[in-house]
Amino acid sequence: MSRGDLDDLADGALERVPAPDPELAELWDDSPSGPQWRASVDALRTALRPASESV
């Protein structure tokens, strides 16, 4: 499996984590750290994005 394949899998997983339906996102949203958690997920997704898409 190539690095690009792994990046795509990781990005897909991170996309599902904060989706409106999963219980995990709901639990974080109910906590005081919810915004920080969402920012961390967004930062991970940005880090996985190829440099050409980050511009």
Protein Blocks (a to p, Z undefined) as FASTA:
>chain_A
ZZklmmmmmmmmmmmmmpmklmklmmmmmpmklmmmmmmmmmmmmmmpcfklmZZ
